[in-house]
């Protein structure tokens, strides 16, 4: 049985292998269990939790800070901003991370929440 700690270890290993371009060597039994768990969790519907907007459905206003969700389930700050596109010979609008690097794997985004209001007493 795969517990959360083992799953996190396998995920970290897979991420490391992906970064250095090697093939991931997750034992087949573990991979079957991981896929089955993911399928059970996903259910039959690709509905995003409340507040998330699909990147394919809509984009935010230009230069807008947002919260991004990628295809691995990572959540991180980002923005809808201009990036250089060498194939087009110019710039294009895209989701970028906090360092300004394009995030091609983003699947959903949500606006930042309103900041807390100061209460004067």
Secondary structure as UniProt FT lines:
FT   HELIX           4..20
FT   HELIX           28..42
FT   TURN            43..44
FT   TURN            50..51
FT   STRAND          53..54
FT   TURN            55..57
FT   TURN            62..63
FT   STRAND          64..70
FT   TURN            71..72
FT   STRAND          75..85
FT   TURN            86..89
FT   STRAND          90..97
FT   TURN            98..99
FT   TURN            104..105
FT   STRAND          106..111
//
